[in-house]
Amino acid sequence: ASQTPVPYRSEPLSVTNGAVTLSGTLTMPPGPGPFPAVVLITGSGGQNRDKDIFGFKVFGVLADHLTRHGIAVYRYDDRGVGESTGRIATSTTADFADDALAGIARLAAMPDIDPARIGLIGHSEGARAMGAGDEAVAKIEAAHRAMVGDIPAWVEKTYRPHLAQIWLPWMKYFVAFDPADALRKVSVPAYAAFGGLDIQVLPELNEGPMRLFQRAKTGLVTEYATLEKVFVPGLLEDIATWIQTATRR
């Protein structure tokens, strides 16, 4: 099938982090540059470079919008996914962070990219409500009960896989890691967006200046497949404008 030409350059780019090779796509605005750039980081679990969720290519859409607005974007297949090597099962959040840093280093060495204006755009992992109060826990429990239905049957079906997951290196690191400690050390401009109906990252505990992603009705994970495959109006424009403003020289 033919595809509509895009007004920017798109090329494959592989990045090496130790023994792991990350295969991805770099999109570059037209012109000589040097351009500001971002590396896109997926959440927990293995995802491809487009972050395809039930047919909604979240990172593909985001990369297209940002590149059309003068921002270079690198997105890559997670370890063990698509064309990338490595294994997620034996990796931790620290390993994934090193993957992202390797992407930044690769971009910084390119003449068309300004090494002083490279950032990260990620979601999910590291933003869950650790240490939530009783009211927050009750809300999460109620939402899960509504989603699961027959609790005993669900436990019988899933407890063995969940027990195995607890012993994964990723889970051990995730439970011990407090993202608040890392966030206190951040000294560069940061943009945060939260979902008003999110039941995994509760907005009343974590809400920033914006609400994001898609127009939801319930906020349940089961709704992901049925949501319209678009971002909430204005979000992409806000992200692009924020990056342009934060990196203006």
C-alpha positions in Angstrom: 0.0 0.0 0.0 1.2 3.5 -0.8 1.9 6.0 2.0 1.6 9.7 2.0 5.1 11.3 1.9 6.0 13.1 5.1 7.8 16.5 5.2 10.8 15.3 7.1 13.5 12.7 7.1 13.0 9.2 8.6 15.8 6.7 8.9 16.7 3.6 10.9 19.1 4.1 13.8 20.7 1.4 16.0 22.1 2.3 19.4 24.5 0.1 21.4 24.4 -0.2 25.2 27.0 -2.8 26.3 25.9 -6.1 24.7 22.4 -4.8 23.9 21.6 -3.3 20.5 18.5 -1.1 20.3 16.9 -0.8 16.9 14.9 2.3 16.3 13.8 5.1 14.0 15.1 8.7 13.9 12.9 11.4 12.4 14.6 14.7 11.5 13.0 18.0 10.5 14.0 19.4 7.1 16.8 21.9 7.0 20.4 22.1 8.3 19.7 22.2 12.1 21.0 21.8 14.6 17.7 20.8 16.1 16.4 20.1 19.6 15.7 16.4 20.1 13.9 13.9 22.3 14.2 10.2 23.0 10.9 8.4 23.6 10.8 5.9 26.5 8.0 3.3 26.9 6.5 2.1 30.2 6.8 -1.3 31.8 6.7 -4.4 29.6 8.0 -4.9 26.1 6.8 -2.5 23.4 7.9 -1.7 19.9 9.1 1.7 18.8 5.6 2.9 17.8 4.2 2.0 21.3 1.2 0.3 19.5 -1.7 -0.1 22.0 -4.7 -1.8 20.5 -4.0 -0.1 17.1 -3.1 3.3 18.5 0.5 4.0 17.7 1.1 6.4 20.5 4.8 7.0 19.8 4.4 7.0 16.1 1.8 9.8 16.3 3.9 11.7 18.8 7.1 11.5 16.8 5.2 12.6 13.6 3.8 15.7 15.4 7.0 16.8 17.1 9.1 16.3 13.9 6.7 18.4 11.9 7.3 21.1 14.5 11.1 21.2 14.3 12.0 18.6 16.9 14.1 15.5 16.1 12.7 12.3 17.6 14.4 8.9 18.4 12.1 6.0 19.3 13.3 2.4 19.6 12.1 -1.2 20.1 12.5 -2.3 23.8 15.0 -5.0 24.7 13.9 -8.3 23.2 11.2 -6.7 21.1 11.1 -6.2 17.3 14.6 -5.8 16.0 16.3 -5.1 19.4 18.4 -7.6 21.2 18.6 -8.4 25.0 16.0 -9.7 27.4 13.4 -7.8 29.5 13.0 -10.7 32.0 16.6 -10.2 33.2 16.7 -6.4 33.0 15.8 -3.7 35.6 14.6 -0.1 35.4 18.3 0.9 35.8 19.1 -1.0 32.6 16.3 0.7 30.7 17.5 4.1 32.0 21.0 3.2 30.6 19.3 2.4 27.2 17.8 5.8 27.1 21.1 7.5 28.1 22.8 5.6 25.3 20.2 7.0 22.9 20.9 10.5 24.2 24.7 10.0 23.7 24.1 8.8 20.2 22.0 11.8 19.3 24.5 14.2 21.0 27.2 13.1 18.6 25.2 14.0 15.5 26.0 17.3 13.8 22.3 18.0 13.0 21.3 17.8 16.6 22.1 20.4 19.3 23.7 18.4 22.2 22.6 21.0 24.7 18.9 20.6 23.8 18.2 16.8 24.1 15.4 15.6 26.4 13.3 12.6 27.2 9.6 11.8 26.9 8.3 8.8 28.8 5.3 7.5 30.6 4.1 4.9 33.1 6.9 3.2 35.0 8.2 5.2 37.9 5.1 7.2 38.4 2.8 4.8 40.4 1.3 5.8 43.7 3.8 4.3 46.2 2.8 4.8 49.8 -0.8 5.8 49.1 -3.2 6.5 51.9 -6.2 4.3 52.9 -8.7 6.3 50.8 -6.5 6.0 47.7 -6.0 2.2 48.2 -9.8 1.8 48.6 -10.4 3.6 45.3 -7.9 1.3 43.5 -9.4 -1.8 45.1 -12.9 -0.8 44.1 -11.8 -0.1 40.5 -10.1 -3.5 40.3 -13.1 -5.3 41.7 -15.3 -3.6 39.0 -12.9 -4.7 36.3 -12.3 -8.3 37.5 -15.8 -9.3 38.6 -15.4 -12.9 40.0 -12.5 -12.3 42.4 -11.9 -16.0 43.6 -11.9 -17.2 40.0 -9.5 -14.4 38.9 -7.1 -15.2 41.8 -7.1 -18.9 40.9 -6.3 -18.1 37.3 -3.6 -15.5 37.9 -1.8 -16.1 41.2 0.9 -18.4 39.8 2.0 -15.9 37.0 1.9 -13.1 39.5 4.0 -15.0 42.0 6.6 -15.7 39.3 6.6 -12.0 38.4 7.5 -11.0 42.0 10.9 -12.7 41.6 11.8 -11.0 38.4 14.9 -8.6 38.7 12.6 -5.8 37.3 10.1 -6.2 40.1 12.7 -6.4 42.9 14.3 -3.2 41.6 10.9 -1.5 41.1 9.7 -2.1 44.6 12.9 -0.9 46.2 13.3 2.2 44.0 11.8 5.5 45.2 11.4 7.8 42.1 10.9 10.8 44.4 14.6 10.6 45.4 15.6 10.8 41.7 13.1 13.6 40.9 14.6 15.8 43.7 17.9 15.8 41.7 16.3 17.0 38.5 17.5 20.5 37.7 16.3 20.8 34.1 12.9 22.0 33.0 10.2 19.2 33.2 6.7 18.8 31.8 4.2 16.5 33.6 0.8 15.4 32.4 -1.7 13.2 34.2 -5.0 11.4 33.3 -8.0 12.6 35.2 -9.5 9.1 35.3 -6.2 7.3 35.9 -6.6 4.5 38.5 -2.9 3.5 38.4 -1.4 7.0 38.9 -4.1 8.8 41.0 -4.4 12.4 39.9 -5.3 13.7 43.3 -1.8 12.5 44.5 0.2 13.2 41.4 -1.6 15.7 39.3 0.5 18.3 37.5 -0.5 21.2 35.2 -2.1 19.1 32.5 -4.3 16.1 31.9 -3.3 13.7 29.1 -3.7 11.1 26.5 -7.3 10.1 25.5 -10.8 11.0 26.5 -11.7 8.2 28.8 -15.1 7.2 30.4 -14.1 4.9 33.2 -10.3 4.9 33.5 -10.2 1.1 33.6 -7.4 -0.8 31.8 -10.1 -2.7 29.9 -11.1 0.5 28.2 -7.8 0.9 26.4 -9.0 -1.2 23.5 -12.2 0.7 22.9 -11.0 4.3 23.2 -10.8 6.5 20.2 -7.2 6.2 18.8 -6.4 9.9 19.3 -4.8 12.1 21.9 -7.0 14.5 23.9 -7.3 17.7 21.8 -4.5 20.2 22.4 -2.0 17.8 24.1 0.4 17.3 21.2 0.4 21.1 20.5 1.1 21.8 24.2 4.0 19.3 24.3 5.6 20.7 21.1 5.2 24.3 22.3 6.6 23.5 25.7 9.7 21.9 24.1 10.2 24.8 21.8 10.0 27.3 24.7 12.2 25.3 27.1 14.9 24.8 24.5 14.8 28.4 23.0 18.3 29.9 22.9 
